[in-house]
């Protein structure tokens, strides 16, 4: 297989981007960097925030704010999934929040 065909297959075919979904448990504010790196690599990341919430609510608030600012600055998206998780997406991926008047 040629290098071009292998690259095309790895990306989901010609002209298509392949996205991966990754689950991550956040235990400290320092781990936010790992989430941002993964989203920067076109991964959709589901972050379980309970471990950090149980340790330090102030750090959790800082982490969520940092992730929100990051997601919006790159043209990504971020949303809460229940009480324990948030999802962050890279650019070109949107989170469905239900129908609105504009749709």
Backbone torsions as a table, in degrees:
resi	resn	phi	psi	omega
1	UNK	NA	134.4	-179.8
2	UNK	-70.1	158.3	179.8
3	UNK	-60.5	-38.5	-179.9
4	UNK	-63.9	-43.4	178.9
5	UNK	-66.9	-39.1	179.0
6	UNK	-63.5	-42.4	178.3
7	UNK	-64.4	-43.0	179.8
8	UNK	-61.5	-43.1	179.5
9	UNK	-64.7	-41.7	-179.5
10	UNK	-64.5	-28.3	-178.8
11	UNK	-93.7	7.0	177.6
12	UNK	92.8	13.8	179.0
13	UNK	109.3	168.9	-178.6
14	UNK	-60.4	127.6	176.3
15	UNK	76.4	8.0	-178.8
16	UNK	-120.8	145.0	176.8
17	UNK	-103.4	135.7	178.1
18	UNK	-96.1	124.9	179.5
19	UNK	-105.8	142.9	175.2
20	UNK	-111.0	151.5	177.9
21	UNK	-110.9	128.4	-178.0
22	UNK	-127.7	138.6	175.1
23	UNK	-102.0	142.0	-174.3
24	UNK	-147.0	134.0	174.1
25	UNK	-99.5	128.5	-177.2
26	UNK	-95.6	115.1	-178.1
27	UNK	-106.9	-20.0	-179.5
28	UNK	-152.1	161.2	178.8
29	UNK	-62.0	-32.0	-179.8
30	UNK	-63.7	-25.5	-178.6
31	UNK	-75.8	-9.4	177.2
32	UNK	-58.3	-35.6	178.9
33	UNK	-57.1	-40.8	179.1
34	UNK	-63.3	-40.7	179.0
35	UNK	-63.9	-45.8	-180.0
36	UNK	-62.2	-40.1	177.6
37	UNK	-61.8	-43.7	-179.5
38	UNK	-65.1	-43.1	177.9
39	UNK	-64.1	-37.0	177.0
40	UNK	-64.2	-20.3	176.6
41	UNK	-94.6	20.7	179.8
42	UNK	65.2	33.1	173.9
43	UNK	-98.8	144.6	170.3
44	UNK	-90.9	125.0	-174.0
45	UNK	-117.4	126.0	172.3
46	UNK	-100.1	119.2	-175.0
47	UNK	-108.2	122.1	173.9
48	UNK	-86.8	116.0	-173.9
49	UNK	-97.2	-5.4	-176.4
50	UNK	-56.0	-44.2	-179.5
51	UNK	-57.2	-41.3	178.9
52	UNK	-73.6	-36.9	179.0
53	UNK	-61.2	-37.2	-180.0
54	UNK	-71.2	-25.6	-179.8
55	UNK	-88.0	-47.9	-169.8
56	UNK	-159.5	104.7	-178.5
57	UNK	-66.3	-31.9	178.3
58	UNK	-65.4	-43.9	177.2
59	UNK	-65.7	-36.5	177.3
60	UNK	-61.2	-44.6	178.8
61	UNK	-60.6	-43.5	177.7
62	UNK	-62.7	-42.0	-179.2
63	UNK	-63.4	-45.9	-178.8
64	UNK	-65.5	-40.9	177.5
65	UNK	-62.1	-44.9	179.2
66	UNK	-62.1	-42.6	179.3
67	UNK	-67.5	-38.5	177.6
68	UNK	-62.4	-48.3	-179.7
69	UNK	-62.6	-38.9	178.2
70	UNK	-64.0	-50.1	-177.3
71	UNK	-59.2	-44.7	-179.3
72	UNK	-70.1	-33.3	-178.5
73	UNK	-69.2	-27.3	-179.8
74	UNK	-97.1	-1.5	-178.0
75	UNK	83.1	19.7	177.3
76	UNK	-88.2	-159.9	-179.0
77	UNK	-143.5	156.2	179.5
78	UNK	-147.6	141.4	178.6
79	UNK	-155.1	157.9	176.9
80	UNK	-85.6	139.9	173.9
81	UNK	-116.5	87.2	-178.3
82	UNK	73.8	-154.2	-176.2
83	UNK	-88.4	-21.0	-170.2
84	UNK	-108.9	-12.2	-171.2
85	UNK	-135.9	154.1	168.7
86	UNK	-130.3	155.2	177.7
87	UNK	-121.4	135.7	178.8
88	UNK	-123.8	132.7	-177.9
89	UNK	-119.1	154.3	174.8
90	UNK	-77.2	174.2	175.3
91	UNK	-56.6	154.4	179.4
92	UNK	75.3	3.2	175.6
93	UNK	-124.2	126.8	179.9
94	UNK	-117.4	151.0	178.5
95	UNK	-96.8	125.5	179.7
96	UNK	-73.9	129.1	-178.7
97	UNK	-119.4	17.6	-178.4
98	UNK	100.2	170.1	-179.1
99	UNK	-77.5	142.6	175.9
100	UNK	-121.3	175.0	179.7
101	UNK	-63.1	-27.5	-176.5
102	UNK	-77.9	-14.7	-173.8
103	UNK	-92.0	NA	NA
